Amino acid sequence: MKHIRVLDKYTADRIAAGEVVERPASVVKELVENALDAGTRTITIETLEGGLGLIRVTDDGCGIPAGEVQTAFLRHATSKIEDSDDLARIETLGFRGEALSSIAAVARVEMRTKTADAQAGAQIRVEGGDVLSFAETGVPDGTGVEVADLFYNVPARLKFVKNARAEAAYVGDYISRMIMARPDVAFRLVQSGRSVYKSAGDGDFLNAVYCVYGAEVMPHLKNIAYDDGYIALSGCVGTEQIGRANRTAQSFFINGRYIKSQKLSFALQRAYDARLMTGRFPFCAVSIRINSQEIDVNVHPNKLDVRFRQEERVVRALLHAARNALSEGSAAKAFVEAPLLEQREERPVFSRTDEYLRLEALPPDAFAAKPKERLVFNDPGAISAPQQQYAAPAPAYVPPAMERIEQTELGMRDIKIVGQVFDCYWIAQLNERVFFIDQHAAHERRLYEQILKNGVNVDSQLLLVPEIVKLSPYEYETLLSNLNAFAELGFDISEFGPLTVSVRAVPSILGAPQTTAFLREAIEQLDKKYRLNTLELKRATLIRAACRRAIKSGERPDPAEIAELLACYEREGIPMTCPHGRPVMIAMSRLEFEKLFKRVL
């Protein structure tokens, strides 16, 4: 039987470090929080090898008295709280007193610090938790901390750390959030000798957003302003034009602290109602001010999770503030003033109040004579049945005894076009069936199949003027990790500056106007753990090209063109879903119509 024993200091410090120091960005976070709590107005962060080789954080804060420097490296040593009562009213970013001891346990640390009223400062070197040297020395006011060879004594930890470029992206992402969390502080981030961020520190929130995201998003921002005496919100939300494929462009700050909150993200999503397409997420940078006694930040050592005493009230405040912000301006009002129209377009053509009404989504192979082999990009590994790669369409309303349409009953060459509704959907009749056709989806799939059948030789189209695209740290790292895949597709992309790339050529099939939008969409869809499959990128490009060329909602093609388009589906065996997986057509029988009008019981 094993006996209970108290762990030695060395082992205990390593365990504590495992909670606090997950990666280089964790070190940067702790040191930056210490600097902000010290009242700094200018802070410089420098890294080498993504922070694994070196992290240097320098601030002009109040500094640490020489007599307290060694104490600062002890576990649970802090100047920010005195007793447990203080945990209920935390005003600082840090308070646990674990940062310096945890960092020093797994790295080589050197600190120089000086208070404004001291004649001299202090310098200390700590390695693996042991103090190697301490001396008084002349240094500027403030504090500078160097962390070298992170995890040098924990080789097993290095196995779970990503490459230097990925770790640099994590650092950049955190600093970008803090630039917006504290627009009154001037941040400067230098990675491997290159300046990445340099904020003004003038207190202007929009200037901070501009520093992080560039000019591209600025015309699409709506200011948030809300204060009910209990909670105050400020910042901005983005219009649907800058919606993203994930939530990485959402930033929430509580009393100057960056947090992650699923409840706040869901509330923001609700505020957009039908403005955003399914699978798109809003852009936001929202600062929340609330009494510190109304929140609990002592949830996890990383301090990213926060509990609210009145969570529902906070959620309602965000929902109300975001909806008000989105309602401002003529474009937003058009959506707010006609919400029922948005809802009707998503509903079936007829009401489902009658239990006998039957709408059916045609199966993908409804008109296919037989499966055909298709060459995709002339690649030997191309998939012969591309329809199997697509997401299945959302199931339509299907009552228990619905009769399945048989392929042999259909003859689209004999279809009779009746008319168009909502400038988007066509109504057609064939024998005892009525069909409702989405003109954009039908044309898009037809164009996509044509491209696949003909094969694609990827040609590049040079741009007269290179397009400069600013990316987030994650987007930048992901793009550079997949440059070969983009090059095979026809892009000519090179690094241009901090978090910026220059696009000199694009695939001719895509066209220059689609450059920035496609780059962002492709990057957002990537799983950062894996490199992009070139075939998948080609397919995404062709889908975008087909979507761009297809008939749009609001256009009025000739009925004969629609009839010929439908005949192509039967003749060529085209799957009855668009490349995104949505149904091209739904159908209703004459019997179902007559039951609806009570002509048949």
N, C-alpha and C positions, 0 to 999 in steps of 0.2 A: 504494500500500500504506500502511495506517495504522500508525503507530509506537507502540510501548509507552511509556507515560508514567505518572508518579505523579500521582494525582488531587490537586487542591488540597484544603485542609482543609474549605472550605465544602461542596464536593461530597461528600467522604468522610463528613462529619457527617450530611448529608441521607440518604445511603445507609444509614448505621448507624441513623438515626432511623426509617427505613422498616421495619426489623426489630423495633425495640423499641416504637415508638409507632404502633400500628395505629389507635387510636381513643381518646377521652377515658378510657375505662376502663383502658387500658394505662398512661396517666399516673398515674391514681389507684393502680393496682397497684404501680408502681415507688415512688411516694412513701410509700405505706403500708408497703411492705416495708422501706424505709430507716428509717422511724419505729420499726418493731418491732425491727429490728436494733439500734437505738439505745437499746433498753430502755424504751420508752414504756409507761406504764400507762393513759394516757388519750389518745385520738386523735380529732380532729374533722375531718370531711371535708365541705366545702361546694362546691356546684356551681351554675352558672347555665347555662341553655340546654343542659342535658345534659352540661356540661363543655366545650362548644365555646367558650362565652363566658368562663367563669372556673372554675378549680379551685383551691381553697384547702385545704391539709392542714396541720394544726397539731398538734404533739405535745409531750409533756413529757419527752422522752428526754434523752440526755446532751449533745446539741448538738454543734456543730463548732467547734474553736478558730478564732479569727479569722484566724490565719496560714495556715490550710488551706482557707479557704472558696473562694478562687479556684482552687486546685488541684482541688477537688472537681468543678469543671465541665469538667475536661480528660478526654478519652477514656481509658478504662482506668485511671482514678484511683480507688483504693478502699482502705479500711482493713480489709477483711475477709479478704483473703488476701495473702501475700507472695511466694510462688513456686508453681511448678507442682505441687509435692508437696501443697500445701494443697487442690488440686482433688479429691483423693481422700478428703478428710475435711471436707467443707463443713458447717458447723453453722449458717450464717446463711441468710436468705432470698435476699439479694442477694450478688453476689460478682464480677460481670463489670465493674463500674466504667463502665458505659455509660449509665446512666439519666439523670443530670442533663445530660450533654453532648448526648444525643439529644433530650431534651425541649426544651432551650434552643435547639437548632438549628431547631425548627419552631414556636416560640412566644415570647411575651414573659414572662420569668420574673423573679420577685423573691423573694429569700430573706432571712429574718431568723433569726439563730441565736445562741445563747449557751450556754456551758458553766457548770456550777454554781460553779466556782472562779474565774471571770473577773469582772473589775469591770464590763466592758462587753461587749456583743455586737457582731455585724457585720451589715451590710446590703449586699446586692449585687443589681444589676440586669443581666440578660443578655437580649439580643434577637437572635434569628437567629444565635446562636452567638458574638456579640460582647459583651464586657463594656462596659456603658455607664457604670456607676458602682460604687464600692465605698467604704464608710465604716464606722467604728465608731459604734455607737449603743446606746442603752439599750433592751433588750428582755428579756422573761421568759426563764427557763431553758427550753431546748428549741429546737425548730426550727419555723418556719412558712414554707411555700412557696406562692406564688401563681403560677399558670400561666394567662395570659390570651391570648385570640385564637389558639387552637390551629390550626395549619396556615395561619396568615395569609399566609405566604410560600410556601405550596405549594398553590395553588388547585386543581391537578389532584387532589390528595388529598381535598379536600372533596367532590368528585363521588361518592366511594365511601363517604362517611359518611352514616349514616341521619339521620332527623329527630331533633330534640332529645329528644322523648319516648322514642324507641327507645334513644338513647345513654344517657339517664338510667337506663333499665332495665338496661343492661349494667353501669353503675356500681353500681346497687343489688344486682344479682346477685353481683358480686364481693365487696362489703362483707358481704352476708349469709353468704357462705362463710367470710370471715375472722372474723366474729363467732363462728362455731362452731369454727373452727380455733384461735382464741385466746380462749377464754372468760375468761381471766384479765385481759384488756385491755378497758377500757370504750370502745366505739366509739360515735360519734354521726355520723349522716349527715343532712345538710340539703340538700335539692334545691330550688332556686328559692324559698328562704325557708321551706319546709315540712320539718318534722322527719319523717324516714322511719324511721330506726332509732336506738334508744338502748339499748345493752346495759349490763348491770350491771357487768360486769367482775369478778365475784366468784369466778370459777373454776369455777362450777357448769355443767357441760356441758348439762344439761337446761334450765337457765334460758336458755342461749344458743339452744337449739333453739326454745324457747317464744317468744323475742324475734323469731325469724325466721318461724316458721310459725304462731304463735298456739295457742290452746287446742284447736283442732279435731283436731290430730294426736296430742296428748299421750296420750289413753287407748289409742292403738293402737301405742305404741312398746314395743320389747323391748330391754332393755339387753344390750350385748355386753361380755364380759370374758374376755380370753384372754391368756396369757403363758406361753411355753414356754422362756424364757431367751434365745431368738434374736430373737423378735418379740413385741411386745405390742399388743393391739388393745383399744380401748374405744369407747364411743359407743352407737349404737342403730340398729336396723332397724325398719321398719314392718310391721305385719300386712298381709294381703291387702286389708283394707278401705280402705287409703289408697294402693293401687297406682295408678300413673299411666300415661298413654298414651305417655310418653317417659321419658328418663333424666334430665331436668332436676332431679329431686328427689333425685339421688344425689350425695353429697359424700364424697370421700375425701381424707384429710389424712395426709401423711408428715412426721413431725417438725415439725408446725405449718405445713406448706406445703400449700396446696390443689393437687391434681393431678387430671388426667384419665387414666383407665386403662381400656382396653377389656377387658383380662384380668381386672381386679378386678370390673368390671361383669358379665362373663360368669359369674365364680365366684359372685357374689351371686345371679344369676338361677338358677343350678343349685341353690343352697341352698333355694330355694322349691319345687322339685320341681313337684308338680301344684297347689300352692296358688293360683297366679295363672293367670288366663285368658290365652290366647294374645293377644299384643299389649299386655299390661300389664307394667309394670316396677316393681320394688320401690322403696320409699322407704328411704333410709339416710343416716346421718351417722356415718362411721367414722374414728376417729383411729388411726393406726399409728405406733408407736415402734420404731425399728430403728437399729442402729449406722450412722452416716453413711458408714462405709467400705463398707457393703453396698449402697449405692445410688449412682447417677450422675445428678445433676440438671443436669449441663452438656451437655444434649442440644439444647436450642433456646433462643434468647434469651428467650422468654416463660416458660421454666422451668415449664411445665405438664406436660411429659413427663418421666418418671423411668424409669430402667432399674434392675432388681433383679439382684444377683449370683446369688441363688437364687430366681428368679421362681416356680418351681413350689412352693417351700416357703411363700412368701407367699400364693399362691393357695389352697393347702390350708388354711392357717391361717384365712383369711377364710371359706372354705367351712365349716370345722368350727365356727368361732365363731358364724356366722350360723345354722347349723342348730340348734346348742344353744340359742341365744336364742329361735328360733321354737318350739322344743319346750316352752318354759316356759309354764305356764298351761293351764287346762282346754281352752280352744278350740284351741290349737295342738296339744295332745296328741291330740285327736280325729283330726287329719290324720295325725300321725306314726304312730299305732298301727294305722292301717288303710290303708297305702299301696297294697296290692293292689286294694282296692276302687276307689280313684281310677283305677288303671290299667285295670281291667276295664271301667269305664264308657266309656273312650275307645276300646276295641277293638271290632271287629265282634262280632255276637252269637255267631257260630260261629268255631271255630278255622280258620286258613287252612293247616293242615298238609296237607290233602288237595289235590292239584293240580287236582282237578276242581271244587272249591268255587267258586262264583261269586256275588259280591255286586255289585250295581250301584246307582249313584246315579242316580235318575231325572232325565232332563233337565228344565230349568226349564219347558218347554212341553209336558210329557208329557200333561197333561189339557186343554190349551187347545184349544177347538174352532176358534178363529181369533183372531188378534190383535184387541184392542179398544182403541179410543182412550179415554184417560182424561184428564179435566181435573184438573190439579194446582194447587190453591189458586186456581183461576180465573185464573191468570196466562197472558197470551197466549203467553209463551215457554215454557210448560210442555212437558215431554217426553211424547210420547204413549205411549211404551213404557217405563215406568219400570224394568221388569226388566232392561233393558240397562245400567242404571247400577250394578247390584249386582255385587259381586265373585263370581266363579264359585266354587261349592262345591269343597272339597278333593276331588280325585279318589279314588274308592273303588278297592278292589282289582279289577282288570279283567284276566282271563286273555285270551290272544290271540284265541281263537275265540268270545268271548262274543256271544250273540245280543241285538241291541237290541230293547227293548220298543217295539212300535208303538202309536201313540195309538188306533188303531181297535180294538185288542184290549181296551181298558179301558172299564169301565162302573161307576163308583164307586157308583152308586145301588144296585147289586146286591151290594156288598161285605158280607162276613160278618165281624163283629168276634168274635175268638176270646178275647182277654183282654189284661191289662196286666202288664208286668214292670217291676221297679225303680221303680214308682210314677211312671213318666215315659213309657215306650214302650208303644205298643199293637201287638198282633199281629192282623193281619186276613188273610182269605183271599178271593181272587177268581179263579174258574176254576182255572187250574193255577199260580197265583202265591201266594206268601206275602209280605205287606207288613209292614214294621216302621216305625211312625210315631212321630215325636217330637211329643208332644202340645203342648208349649209352642211349638215352631217353627211347627207347623201353625196353631194358633190365632192366633199373633202375626201371621203373614202374612195371614190372613183379615181380622183387624181393620185392619191397615194398608191393605189394598186397599179396604175399606169406606170408610175415611176419605178416601182418594184419590178414589174414585168420587163421593162426596157433595160433595166440595169442602170447603174449610176457610175459614171466616171467623174470622180471628184476633181473639179477644176476650181482654181482660185481666181477671185476677182480683186485686182488691186484697187485700193481706195485712193482717190485723188489726194485726200488729206487724211493721214492716219487718225484713227479715233482713239482718244485717250479715255480710259475707263478707270475710275477709282473704285476699289473694292474694300470690303472689310477684311480684317486679318484672316478670318477663316476662309473667306472667298479667295483671297490672294494665295494662301497656302495650298488650297485645293486645286486652283487653276495651275499653279506652277508644278504641282505633282502630276498633272495630267496633260502637260504641254504636248507630248508626243501624240496623244489621241486627238487633240484639237488640230495638230499639224497635219495628220493623215486625212482629216476631214476637209482641209483647205484653208484653215486659219493660219495667219502669220502673226504670232503674238510674241512680244518681248517685254521684259521688265523696263519700266520707264522712270519710275521714281518710287518713293515710299508708298506702298500699297496701291500702286498705279501701274497699269500695263498699256502698251501701245499696240493697237490692232491695225496692221498695214494691209492685210488681205482677208477676205471672207469667202466662204463657199459661194460660187456663182449662183447656185440654186436658191440660196438664202436671201442674198441681197443686202446691201449696206444698211438700209434703215432698220434691219432686225438685229444688228450686231450686239448692242448693249443688252437688250432685252433677252436675246437668246443666251448670251454668256451667263447672265445671272440665273436664268432658269435652269440651264444645264448644271451649273455649279451647285445650286440649291438642292437639286435632286440627287446629288451624289452622296453616298455614305462616306464619311471622311475616313472610315477604316479601310476602305478599298480603293484601288485605282479604277478609273473609268474604263469600261469595255468599249473599244472603238466601235464595234457594231451597234451597241446601244446608242452611242452618241450619233452615229449616222442615222439611225432610225428616228431619234428625236429631232434631228435636223430636217428630215424628210416630212415628218408630221407637221412641223412648223411651216415648211414651204407649202405643203398641200393646204394647210389651214389658211395661209395667207392668200392663196390664189383662188380658193373656193368662193362660191356665191355667198354673200353675207346676208344676215338678217336685215330686212329693209329694202333689199333689191327685188325687182320684179322680172324674173326671166320669162321667156315665152313658154306657154304650156307645152308646146311641141318639144322644147328642149328638155323639160322635165320628163316627158313621156319617153324620149330617147334615152335619157339618163337611167330611168328605171329598167328599160329594156336591156341596157348594158349589164345590169345586176344579174339578170337571168342568163344572158348570153355568155358572160364571162365568169359566172360563179363567184361574184364578189360577196364577201361576208356582210351581213346586215347590221354591222355596228361601225361607227366611225373609228378612226385610229385611237381615239381616247377611250373607247369602250362604251359610248352611249348608243342607244338604239337609233337606227336610221328611220324606222317605220313602226307604227303600231296599227292594229286592225280591229274592226268591229263587224260582226255579221249582221245581216238584215234581220234575222230572228231577234237578236239582242235589241235592235232599234225598236222593233214592234213590241217587245216586252216592255221597253222603257215607256212607250206611249199607251200601254195597257191594251194594245190591239190583240195581243196573244197572252193568254193566262197560263 
